[in-house]
Amino acid sequence: MGEPGKHRILMVSDFFYPNFGGVENHIYYLSQCLIKEGHKVVVMTHAYQNRSGVRYMTNGLKVYYVPWKPFLMQNTLPTFFGTLSITRTILIREKISLVHGHQAFSTLCHEALMHARTMGYKVVFTDHSLYGFSDVGSIHMNKVLQFTLADVTQAICVSHTSKENTVLRSGLPPEKVYVIPNAVDTAMFTPAPERLSRDEIVIVVLSRLVYRKGADLLVEVIPEVCKRHPNVRFIVGGDGPKRVRLEEMREKHSLQDRVDMLGAVPHAKVRSVLITGHIFLNSSLTEAFCIAILEAASCGLLTVSTHPTTMVHAITRAIYMLPKIDPQDMHNRMKKLYSWPDVARRTEIVYNRALKCSNPPLLDRLSRYLTCGTWAGKIFCLVMIVNFLLWRLLQLWKPDKEIEVVPDIQLPKSQHEETPFGSRPEKSS
């Protein structure tokens, strides 16, 4: 791992396995590809139920499940300084050279990036979602993002729309933001062996049933589509607080025989659900580049993801387009366009540029926070000064040389190559 040009990366997010979702898959697959390129990758996330401590996953991917419990939507309680000690310990133990945070929703990500910059590490941030500018939640999140990205080295967005959104929300210079799309493991998501009959059109929805995933929109769209197209049936996979509303909608419009509610679907069974349908419907309000769309397209489904006011019309158009769709041809195109090894290679370029950036002194860094607002800027400066003093205090209490550096695990080359790309075996440490 000491080879020139090879990095030691710490991925940080509240969202990781055993939780399933787009961010979780992105971190996992990106980490696996970086490991295959010879880099050292370590993941830091919060504890999930009884899953705490250090675990190892495929190809020696090391995961720190720090003993912080989530308090809302898989996010840890914001503490500003509570994670400083454990973040410092991990960075020193693993000899990390760069920290990569994921998702603006993640409290742990924001705190880890703040601590890393305080200690002089280069940091990269990937934004996976879109936000508005008018509601209370978005205003609060945008200010937090402005604080985090004021001193970030480089940023990555998963689409050009996401880049525009992030630049507007954070005030980050556009030249520091790179666009690298998501990808899909096409070996796992293949079309059905035989083409489905179009006598009955099946529309598949796979999503967490929460507000930001557009569950309320489904309540309005599904009855209207069923009214216009008598041969359409919906399969809804996923669970969440909005499931009750969908159940009520099904009862109200007597659609029990046309809307199947599957509940939570394990990731291993996602393909088996997708290949039962003709069209995949994505109703998310915030996702910048939905991985589920890529998975559905790789399985040969025609995907619909559009503005809420035109979704019914878009579904109607999709139904008429179905005879022209060749699932195998669509799968082959996805295989060429979106691959995780390509995402990893492009991310490496961002890492290389980040590591070439200079480290400004504390006073220069504080001046960046002052531009975040009349009062907010001063508060952000105060937070960073306190964080810097706490870091210096930790150095006096427990110097860096007293923290044990852990040895790297060298996997046999044959095992490294033969491990299935999509599998996720793990063991405790």
N, C-alpha and C positions, 0 to 999 in steps of 0.2 A: 504493500500500500504506500510505500515511500517513493514510488516511481515518479519521475518528472512528469508534470502535466496531469497527474491523477489527484483528485480532490477527496476531501473527507467532509461529507455533507451531513448536516442535521436537519431532517424534515420535521417541522413542528405544526401540529394542528389538533384541535379538539376532536376532529372527525377522522377516525381510523377504525380498522378491524378490531372487534367483531361487529361494529356498526357497518351497515352497507349503504352506499350512495355514490354519487359521482365524484365527490372530493376524495372519498376513501379509495375508490378504484384508481383515481389519478395518481395519488401518492404511492400506492402499492406498485402499479405497473411501471411508473417512472423510476421508482427505486430499484426494481428488478433489472431494468434495462441499464441503469447506471452501474449497477454491480457487475453486470456482464461486460461492461466497458472497462472494468478494472478499478472503479471508484469505490470508496468506503461510504456506505450509507447507513445512518442510524435514524430511527424515528422516535419522536417524543410526543406522547399523548397522555390523556388522563386515564385513571383507572376505570375499568368497566366492571361493575359488580364485584366479583371475587377475582377478577383478572388484574393483578397488581404486581409490580416488580419488573423484572427483565424477562422477555420472551424472545425466542428466535423463530423466524419464519423461513420460507423458501430461500435457498441460496445464501443462508447465513444473515439475512436481514434482521438486524437487532432492533428490538422495540422496547423503549422505556415507558411502562405504564406508571406514571408518577402518582403517588397516593393523594390525588385530588378528585373528589367526587363531583359529577355534574349537578347543576342545580336548575338549569332551564334549557330545554332543547339541546341536550348533550353538550352544553357549554359550562365551563367551570366558573365559579364566582370570581368576578374581577377583584384583584387584591393589589394591583400595581407592583408591589415589592415582595409579595409572599413567595413567588417562584424564583426569586433571584438566586438563592443559595443552591437549589437543586439544578437550575439551569447552568450555573457556573461549574458545578461539579461535573455534570455530563460533558460540557464543552472541554474541560481539561482532561477528564478520564479518557475520552475518545479522541483527543487531539484534533478536534474539529477545526476546519479551515474556513467553512462558510455555512451560514444558517439560512434555510429556505422555509419560509412560513407560507401557509395555505389558508385561504378563505377569510374574508373580512368579518364573518360572523364569529370567528374563533377568538375567544378571550386569551387562551393559552398562546396562540400565535402572536397576538399583539404584544403580550408581556415578554415573550421570549425574544422577539425582534428588538424590543427596547433594551433588554438586558445585554443582548449580544452587541449592539452598537455601543453601549456604555463601556463594554470591555474591549472594544476595538475590532470586533469581528466584522467581516463583510456580510451583508444580508441581502437576500432576494425575496420578494413577495409575489405570490401568484393570486390574482383575484379571479374568482370563479362565478361571480354573480353580478347582476345589474341592480341598481337602486334608483329610487326616485329622488326628488328634491323638496317635496312639499309636506309629506306627512311627518309626524313627530319621530317615529322610529328611524326613518331615513335621515332626517336632519341630525339626529344623535349619532348614528353610525357613520355618516359622512365626516363629522367632526373628529370622531375617533380615528377614522382612516387618515384624515389629514395629519393628525398627530403622529401616527405610525410611519407614514410615508414621507414625512418631512425630512427624515434622515436615512431613508432606505437607499441602498447602493444601486440596485436595479429592480425593475418590476416586470412581471409577465402577465398578460391577459390572454384569455382563451379565444377571443374573437376581436375583430376591429371595432365592432359596436361596444364591446366591453372596454376596449382601450379608450375610446372617446368618453365613455361614462366615467371611468376611473380618473382620467385626466381632469375632467370637469369637477368631479367630487373632491379630489385631493389637492388640486393645484400642482401636481407633479409635472415637470417638464416632459413633453411628449417624447423627446429623444431618449429618455431613460426607461421608456415602456416598450416592451417587445410583445409581439403577437405570436403565440405558439398554440395551435388548436389542440383539443383533446383527440384521443384516438380510440380504437377498439381492437380487441383481440379477436380477429376474424376466424381464428381456428375454433373458438368456442361458440361463435354465433354464425351458424350456417343455415341456409334455407331448408324448408321441409323437402323430403325426398320426392314427393309428388305435389303438383300444384293443386290448390284448394278449389273447390267448386264455388262459382260466384252466384249460385242460387240464393245463398244467404251471405250477406256481407258482415264480417266480424271486425269490429273496431276494438283495439286493445289499448287500455290505459294502465300503465305501471308507474306508480308514484306514491310518495308519502302523502297521505290525505290531510294536508295542512293548508293554511291560507296562502302562503307564498308559492305553493305548488299549483295553485289555481283550482282547488277542490270546490270552492264556491261557484266557480265558472262552470264546472261540470254539471252542477245541479241545474243550471239554466240551459245548458247546451244539449244534454242527453235527451230530455223530453221533446225538444223541438226537432232534433234529428230523427228520433223514432216516429214522430208525427208525419214528417215529410217522406220518410223512406220505410215502408212497412217491412222490408226484407233485411233491415239492419239490426244487429245484436251487439251489445257491448259486453266486454269482459274487463272488469276493474280489479286490478291487483294492487294491494297496498293497504296500510292501516294508518290510523291517526285520529285526532279529535274531530275531524270533519266527516268521518265515516257515518256518523249518526245522521247528518244532513242528507247524505246520499241514500241511506236506507229509508229515510222519510220521503224523499223524492220518489223512490221506487214504489213505495206503498201508495202515495198520493195519486200517481199516474198509472197505477196498475201495470207496472213494467217488470214484475217478478220473473216472467219468462223471457225477457229481452235484455235484462241487465244482471249479469252474474258477478257477485261480490266474492272475490277469492281470499280477501284478507292479506296478511303479510306473505310475500313470496320470497323464499330464499334465493340468493343470487345463482345458486347452482341450477335452479329450476326456471330461471327467467326465459331461457331459450325455448323450453318446452311450452311455455305460455305464449310466447311471441309467434311461434310457427302455427298456432291455431287461428291466427287472424290475418286479415288482408291489409288493414290500415292501422297505423300507430298514431295515437293522439297525445300530443304534449301540450298541457295547458299551463305550464309554469309561468309565473309572473316575473321571476327574478333571474332565472338561469341564463347565462350568457352563451353557453355551448353545451347543450344537454348530451351527456354520454349515452343516455338511454335511446336517444334518436339514432345515434351511430349503431348501437346494438340492434335496434329494430331494422334499420336499413340494411345491415349486414345479413339479417335473416330474410331479406327480400320484401319487407313490408313498405308500403308507401306511407311516408310520414307527413303528418299535418301539425304545424306549429306556427300560429299566426296571431294577429291582434284579436283580443277578445270579442270585439264588435263584429268581426267578419269570420269567426270560426265556423259557424253553421254553413255559410256559403263555401268556405274552403273545403269542408268535409264533403259537400255535394259535388264539388269539382273533382275531388279525389276519387269519389265513387265512379264517376264517368271516365276517369283516366285509367282505372284498373286494368281494362283489357290490353293496354299498351305496355304494361309493366312486366318485365322478365326478372323474376327473383334472383336467378343465378347470375344474370348480367349485372344486376345491382350489387350483389355480393362481391363479384370480381372487381368492380369499380371501387368499392369501399376498401378492398384489400390493397389497391394501388394508392389510394388517396390518404388513408389514415392508418398509421402504424406507430406503435409505441417506440420502437427503436429510432424512428425519425424524430419523434418528440424529444427523446433523450439526447440525440445529437445536437438538436437546436438549443436545448436547455444548457448543454455543455458550453456552447458559445457564449451564452449569457453569463455563466459562471466565470469563464475566462476573463470576460470584460469587467465583471464585478471585482475580481481579485486584482486587476490592474489599477483600479481606482485608488486614489490617495486617501489617507485617513486624516481628516481635518482635526485640529485641536478642539477641546471642549467649548471654548468661547465661540469659535466659528459655528459649531453645531448648534449652540444655544440661539444664535441669531436666526437660524432657520425656523426654530419654533416660535420666535416672536412674530413671524409673519402669518401665524395661524389665526390671528384675531386679536382685538384690543385686550380683552380679558383672558380669552382662552390661551393666547400665546404666552402670557405671563404665568398662567397656571401650568402649562406644559413645561416651561423652563424650570419652574419650581420642582416639578415631578422629576425631571432629569437630573437636577442638582442633588436632590435627596437620593436618587438611585445611584449616582456617582459616589456620594459619601458612604452609602451603605456598602457598595462594592469595595471601596478602600478599607472599610472597617472589617469586612470579611477577609480581605487579604492579610490584614494584621492578625486576625483571630486564627485563621487557618491559611497559611501561605500556600501558593500554588504547588510548591515542591513537596508538600505533605499529602497532596491528593494523589492517590495511586493511579497510574496510567494502566489501562487494561490492554492485554495483548490482543492482536487481531486473530480471528479464526480463519485459517486457511483451508478451504474445502478442496477435496480431491477434484482434479479437473474433470474426470469422468462423471462424478456426481453433479458437478456444476452444470454440465452440458445436458445430462439426461433428465434433470428435474423438469417435470411438466410446467410450462410457462404459466398456466392458469391455476395450478394447485397452490394451496396455502397451508402446508403442514407446519407445525410449530412445536416447541418444547419449552419447558420452564428452565430458568437458569438458577 
